[in-house]
Amino acid sequence: MARSHRVTPGPGQESVWDYPRPPRLERGTRRVRIQLGGSVILDTTDSWRVLETSHPPTVYVPRSAFTGCELRPAGQRTRCEWKGTASYVDLVVGDVVAPAVAWGYPEPTPAFAPLAAYLTVYPEGVDGVWLDDEPVRPQPGGFYGGWVTEDVVGPFKGEPGTMFW
């Protein structure tokens, strides 16, 4: 799918086709809440957004803002050409375990240094994620970690037919 197939953003919307490559890091402006095991485990206005062409934003929140849950190392790692090596954590609330649902870059590349003490989550791996009071939908495809909301339009990497973008 080429840029010509992009959805034209309406008032108050952003197109992921206007995001740069390499990605841009910018401060978040919305309240972020995450729920797991029936409990709110994060409620903060401190966040960073990573914006990359064809991807909905990935929102990172401070590790220290997670409350009422254990952040347990998952032993999984992946590599991002822009941000560096990601380390994954399980989120644990009582007997509820969300395996490898959160990740961060403890030693990010210089351009992403502010993310060193921050994590993001796969929205589909927890009970719910909200930006302000809007439920977040996961980026299609199961691999990518973007957060889809009404103010972001695509098409998004991860949708059918996007494998070789």
C-alpha positions as CSV (number, residue, x, y, z in Angstrom):
1,M,0.0,0.0,0.0
2,A,1.5,3.3,-1.0
3,R,1.1,6.7,0.6
4,S,-1.6,7.6,-1.9
5,H,-3.8,5.1,0.0
6,R,-3.5,7.0,3.3
7,V,-6.6,8.0,5.2
8,T,-6.9,11.8,5.1
9,P,-6.9,13.0,8.8
10,G,-9.9,14.9,10.0
11,P,-9.9,17.8,12.5
12,G,-7.8,16.8,15.5
13,Q,-6.4,13.7,13.9
14,E,-2.9,12.7,12.9
15,S,-1.9,10.4,10.0
16,V,0.8,7.8,10.7
17,W,1.9,8.6,7.1
18,D,3.1,12.1,8.4
19,Y,5.3,10.5,11.0
20,P,9.0,10.3,10.2
21,R,11.4,7.5,9.6
22,P,13.6,7.2,11.6
23,P,11.0,7.7,14.4
24,R,10.6,10.8,16.4
25,L,10.3,10.9,20.2
26,E,8.0,13.4,21.8
27,R,6.4,14.1,25.1
28,G,2.9,12.7,25.6
29,T,0.1,15.0,26.6
30,R,-2.6,12.6,27.7
31,R,-3.4,10.7,30.9
32,V,-2.4,7.0,30.7
33,R,-4.2,4.3,32.6
34,I,-3.5,0.6,32.5
35,Q,-5.6,-2.1,34.2
36,L,-4.7,-5.7,35.0
37,G,-6.3,-8.3,37.2
38,G,-9.2,-5.9,37.9
39,S,-6.8,-3.3,39.3
40,V,-5.5,0.0,37.9
41,I,-1.8,-0.7,37.9
42,L,-0.8,2.6,36.3
43,D,-2.3,6.1,36.2
44,T,0.1,8.9,35.0
45,T,0.4,11.9,32.8
46,D,4.1,11.4,32.4
47,S,4.7,9.7,29.0
48,W,6.7,9.7,25.8
49,R,5.3,8.9,22.3
50,V,7.4,7.2,19.6
51,L,6.1,8.2,16.2
52,E,7.2,6.2,13.2
53,T,5.9,6.1,9.6
54,S,3.0,3.7,9.2
55,H,2.8,2.9,12.9
56,P,0.3,4.2,15.5
57,P,2.2,5.8,18.4
58,T,3.8,3.6,21.0
59,V,3.4,5.3,24.4
60,Y,6.0,4.8,27.1
61,V,5.4,5.4,30.8
62,P,7.7,5.5,33.8
63,R,8.6,2.1,35.4
64,S,8.1,3.8,38.7
65,A,4.5,4.7,37.9
66,F,3.4,1.0,38.0
67,T,1.8,0.3,41.3
68,G,0.0,-2.7,42.8
69,C,1.9,-5.1,40.4
70,E,5.2,-6.8,40.2
71,L,7.4,-6.1,37.2
72,R,9.2,-9.4,36.7
73,P,12.0,-9.9,34.1
74,A,10.7,-12.1,31.3
75,G,14.1,-13.0,29.8
76,Q,13.0,-12.0,26.3
77,R,14.9,-9.5,24.2
78,T,14.4,-7.9,20.8
79,R,16.4,-5.4,18.9
80,C,15.2,-2.2,17.3
81,E,17.4,-0.5,14.8
82,W,16.5,2.9,16.2
83,K,16.1,2.4,19.9
84,G,18.5,-0.4,20.8
85,T,17.9,-3.7,22.7
86,A,14.5,-4.1,24.4
87,S,14.1,-6.1,27.6
88,Y,10.6,-7.5,28.4
89,V,8.8,-7.9,31.7
90,D,5.8,-9.8,32.9
91,L,3.2,-7.8,34.8
92,V,2.0,-9.7,37.8
93,V,-1.1,-8.9,40.0
94,G,-1.8,-11.7,42.5
95,D,-2.1,-14.8,40.4
96,V,-2.7,-12.9,37.2
97,V,0.4,-12.9,35.0
98,A,0.6,-11.0,31.8
99,P,3.7,-12.6,30.3
100,A,6.2,-10.5,28.4
101,V,3.5,-7.8,27.9
102,A,5.7,-4.8,28.7
103,W,9.1,-3.8,27.4
104,G,11.6,-1.0,27.5
105,Y,15.1,0.1,26.5
106,P,17.2,0.2,29.7
107,E,20.2,1.3,27.5
108,P,18.7,3.1,24.6
109,T,20.5,4.7,21.7
110,P,21.3,8.4,22.3
111,A,18.4,9.7,20.3
112,F,16.0,7.7,22.7
113,A,17.9,8.3,25.9
114,P,14.8,9.6,27.7
115,L,13.2,6.1,27.5
116,A,15.8,4.5,29.8
117,A,13.4,4.3,32.8
118,Y,10.2,3.9,30.8
119,L,8.1,0.9,29.6
120,T,5.3,0.3,27.2
121,V,2.7,-2.5,27.0
122,Y,0.9,-4.4,24.4
123,P,-2.7,-3.2,24.9
124,E,-4.1,-6.7,24.1
125,G,-2.1,-8.3,26.9
126,V,-3.8,-6.4,29.8
127,D,-7.4,-5.8,30.9
128,G,-7.4,-2.3,29.4
129,V,-5.4,0.7,28.4
130,W,-6.8,4.2,28.2
131,L,-5.5,7.6,26.9
132,D,-7.6,10.1,28.9
133,D,-10.9,8.2,28.9
134,E,-10.5,6.6,25.5
135,P,-9.9,2.9,25.3
136,V,-6.7,2.0,23.3
137,R,-6.9,-0.6,20.6
138,P,-3.8,-2.7,19.7
139,Q,-1.9,-2.1,16.5
140,P,-3.0,-4.9,14.1
141,G,-0.7,-7.8,13.4
142,G,0.2,-9.0,17.0
143,F,3.9,-8.1,16.7
144,Y,3.8,-4.3,16.8
145,G,3.2,-2.3,19.9
146,G,1.3,0.8,18.6
147,W,-1.6,2.2,20.5
148,V,-4.6,3.0,18.2
149,T,-7.0,5.7,19.1
150,E,-9.6,7.8,17.3
151,D,-7.1,10.7,16.8
152,V,-4.7,8.6,14.7
153,V,-5.5,7.3,11.1
154,G,-3.7,4.8,8.9
155,P,-3.6,2.5,7.2
156,F,-1.3,0.9,9.8
157,K,1.6,-1.5,9.4
158,G,0.3,-4.9,10.6
159,E,-2.9,-4.8,8.7
160,P,-3.4,-7.5,6.0
161,G,-1.2,-6.8,2.9
162,T,1.4,-4.7,4.8
163,M,4.1,-7.3,5.4
164,F,6.6,-5.9,2.9
165,W,6.1,-2.2,3.5
